[in-house]
Amino acid sequence: MPLAQVLDDINRRFYDRFADHFSKTRVHGWTGWHAALDSLPEHPLRILDLGCGNGRLSAFMETYWCEERAMNIEFFEGLERCTALLQVAEQRQLSFPSRWSEWSWSEVVSHQPGTLIEPDGGYDWVVMFGVMHHIYGYERRLRLLNWAAQHLRPGGLLCVSLWDFGAHEKWQKKIIPWETQEDLIGAQADDLEKGDYLLGWAGTQDTPRYCHWVSREEEKRMLKDVGQGLELDLSPALRIGEEGDLNRYWAWRRKN
């Protein structure tokens, strides 16, 4: 079995076991979400939330975009592969139309992005929050970013978060050594990339999750490579939020 599939299966088991607990800890919006609002178009938005989890971004937008800013959302689409989290999202009461669907990035990253998606079917804001650290392999992470960018309307914004757990000491205590998990990956441990880790959850280590930390060096490479070879023109990467956040946020705007 390819290592990417092995690591995907590790995360499926994690979310199957901890989805309820995980969802209850995912209630509030992130600092970077607030910062991103100032960069969004001011017309009614079409939003695509890739890896939407329990749908908390939709609730955040209800409060901070629709109620506080008196702006409108035309349509909100959430895609998620954990069924239990998706069921929570489907129960949300929103003032704007929404759709929630099962989706797996595994199929997306197995192929190069295709031709440009028609603008009429595109979105003003495409986001991947809390997703990138679960994707194994630099080329696969880049493919997912490029695929997401193809869903933008002209003027639309692609936003991504990079979980910076590798730069925070408290997360070092949650790292589970790969050599203790030979039953999970076996000899394929040699194919792991720098920054690949197993992390425990809530004091447990018997059902770990796979997480990749994007280093500053990898980040520079990624920012340079996003959009290369695509049939659309993206602006240079825009940093959103402050350096001290637990996540690093980046955005690209489609110019044509």
C-alpha positions in Angstrom: 0.0 0.0 0.0 1.4 3.5 -0.9 2.6 5.5 2.1 0.2 8.3 1.3 -2.7 5.9 1.6 -1.3 4.5 4.8 -1.1 7.9 6.3 -4.6 8.8 5.1 -5.9 5.6 6.8 -4.1 6.7 10.1 -6.0 9.9 10.0 -9.3 8.2 9.1 -9.0 6.1 12.2 -8.2 9.1 14.3 -11.3 11.0 13.1 -13.5 8.0 13.4 -12.6 7.7 17.0 -12.3 11.3 18.1 -14.7 13.2 15.8 -17.2 14.1 18.6 -14.5 15.3 21.0 -12.6 17.0 18.1 -15.8 18.8 17.0 -16.5 20.1 20.5 -13.1 21.7 20.7 -13.6 23.4 17.3 -16.1 26.2 18.1 -14.6 29.6 17.7 -13.1 31.3 14.7 -9.4 31.7 14.1 -7.5 35.0 14.2 -6.6 34.7 10.5 -10.3 34.4 9.6 -11.0 37.8 10.9 -8.0 39.2 9.1 -9.1 37.6 5.8 -12.5 39.4 5.8 -10.9 42.7 4.8 -9.6 41.1 1.6 -12.9 39.6 0.4 -15.0 41.1 -2.4 -17.9 43.1 -1.1 -20.6 41.6 -3.4 -22.6 38.5 -2.2 -20.1 35.7 -1.8 -19.9 32.2 -3.2 -17.7 30.3 -0.7 -16.0 26.9 -1.0 -14.8 25.4 2.3 -12.5 22.5 1.6 -12.2 20.2 4.6 -15.0 22.1 6.3 -15.1 19.9 9.4 -18.1 20.7 11.5 -18.9 23.7 9.5 -17.8 26.3 12.0 -16.6 28.7 9.2 -20.2 29.0 8.1 -21.2 30.0 11.6 -18.3 32.4 11.8 -19.4 34.1 8.5 -23.0 34.3 9.7 -21.9 36.3 12.7 -19.0 38.4 11.4 -19.8 38.9 7.7 -23.6 38.8 7.6 -24.6 40.2 11.0 -21.7 42.5 11.9 -20.8 43.8 8.4 -24.3 43.5 7.0 -22.9 41.7 3.9 -24.4 38.8 2.0 -23.5 35.3 1.1 -24.9 33.9 -2.1 -23.9 30.3 -1.4 -21.7 28.3 1.0 -20.4 24.9 0.0 -18.6 22.7 2.5 -16.7 19.5 1.5 -15.5 17.1 4.2 -14.4 13.5 4.3 -15.3 12.7 7.9 -18.9 11.7 8.0 -19.4 12.4 11.7 -18.1 16.0 11.3 -20.2 16.5 8.2 -23.3 15.5 10.1 -22.7 18.3 12.6 -22.2 20.8 9.8 -25.5 19.8 8.2 -27.4 20.7 11.3 -26.3 24.3 11.3 -29.1 26.9 10.9 -27.9 29.5 8.5 -29.5 32.5 6.8 -27.9 31.7 3.4 -28.1 28.7 1.1 -25.6 25.9 1.9 -24.6 22.5 0.7 -22.5 19.9 2.5 -20.9 17.0 0.7 -18.5 14.1 1.3 -15.2 14.7 -0.4 -11.6 13.3 -0.2 -8.5 15.1 -1.2 -6.9 11.8 -1.9 -8.5 11.6 -5.4 -7.6 15.2 -6.1 -3.9 14.9 -5.3 -3.5 11.7 -7.3 -3.7 13.7 -10.5 -2.4 16.9 -11.9 -5.0 19.8 -12.0 -7.1 19.8 -15.2 -8.3 22.7 -17.3 -9.6 25.9 -15.9 -13.0 25.7 -14.3 -15.6 28.0 -15.9 -16.0 31.3 -14.0 -19.8 30.9 -13.8 -19.2 27.8 -11.6 -16.5 29.5 -9.5 -16.2 30.9 -6.0 -15.2 34.3 -4.5 -13.5 32.7 -1.5 -12.0 29.2 -1.5 -10.4 28.1 1.8 -8.5 25.3 3.2 -8.2 25.8 7.0 -6.7 23.0 9.0 -6.2 20.8 5.9 -2.7 21.1 4.6 -1.0 19.4 7.6 -2.8 16.2 6.8 -1.5 16.0 3.2 1.5 13.7 2.7 4.1 14.8 0.1 5.1 18.2 -1.2 3.9 17.6 -4.7 0.6 16.4 -3.4 0.2 19.5 -1.3 1.0 21.7 -4.3 -1.5 19.8 -6.5 -4.3 20.4 -3.9 -3.5 24.1 -3.7 -3.5 24.4 -7.5 -6.7 22.5 -7.8 -8.4 24.8 -5.2 -7.2 27.8 -7.1 -8.9 26.7 -10.3 -12.3 27.1 -8.5 -11.8 30.9 -8.1 -13.8 33.5 -10.0 -11.8 36.4 -11.4 -11.1 38.6 -8.3 -11.7 35.6 -6.0 -9.4 34.8 -3.0 -7.8 31.5 -2.1 -6.8 31.2 1.6 -4.8 28.5 3.3 -3.6 28.0 6.8 -0.4 26.3 7.7 -0.4 24.9 11.2 2.8 26.0 12.9 3.0 23.3 15.5 6.6 22.6 14.8 7.6 26.1 16.1 5.8 25.7 19.4 7.3 23.8 22.3 4.1 22.5 23.8 3.4 20.4 20.7 6.7 18.7 20.9 5.4 16.8 23.9 2.6 15.3 21.7 5.0 13.9 19.1 5.0 10.0 18.9 8.3 8.6 17.6 7.9 6.8 14.3 10.0 3.9 15.5 7.3 3.0 18.1 4.7 2.7 15.3 6.3 0.1 13.0 3.0 -1.8 12.9 1.5 1.3 11.1 4.0 2.0 8.4 6.7 -0.6 8.6 9.7 -0.2 6.2 8.0 2.8 4.5 9.3 5.0 7.3 12.3 5.6 5.0 9.9 7.5 2.6 8.8 10.0 5.2 9.6 13.7 4.5 11.2 16.1 6.8 8.4 17.6 8.9 6.2 14.4 9.0 5.0 13.5 12.5 2.6 11.5 14.4 0.8 13.4 17.2 -1.2 12.1 20.1 -4.6 13.6 21.1 -5.9 14.5 24.6 -3.3 12.5 26.4 -3.7 9.4 24.3 -1.2 7.8 21.9 -2.9 4.6 20.7 -4.8 6.3 17.9 -2.4 9.0 16.5 -2.9 11.4 13.7 -0.5 12.1 10.9 0.5 15.8 10.6 3.1 17.6 8.4 4.8 20.7 9.6 5.6 23.1 6.7 8.9 24.6 7.6 9.9 28.2 6.6 12.1 26.8 3.8 9.2 24.6 2.4 6.9 27.6 2.8 9.1 29.8 0.6 9.2 27.0 -2.1 5.4 26.5 -1.9 4.7 30.3 -2.3 6.8 30.4 -5.4 5.4 27.2 -7.0 1.6 27.8 -6.4 -0.1 28.6 -9.7 2.8 27.6 -12.0 1.5 26.0 -15.2 -2.2 26.8 -14.6 -4.4 28.6 -17.1 -5.1 31.5 -14.7 -3.1 34.3 -13.3 -2.7 34.5 -9.5 -1.4 37.5 -7.5 1.8 36.9 -5.5 1.1 35.3 -2.1 -0.3 37.7 0.5 0.4 37.1 4.1 -2.7 37.4 6.4 -2.5 37.8 10.1 0.5 38.1 12.4 3.6 35.9 12.8 2.8 34.9 16.4 -0.4 33.0 15.6 -0.5 29.2 15.9 -1.2 29.2 12.1 0.4 31.0 9.2 -2.2 32.2 6.7 -1.5 32.9 3.0 -3.8 34.1 0.2 -3.7 34.3 -3.5 -6.1 36.4 -5.7 -7.1 35.4 -9.2 -6.4 38.3 -11.4 -8.1 37.3 -14.7 
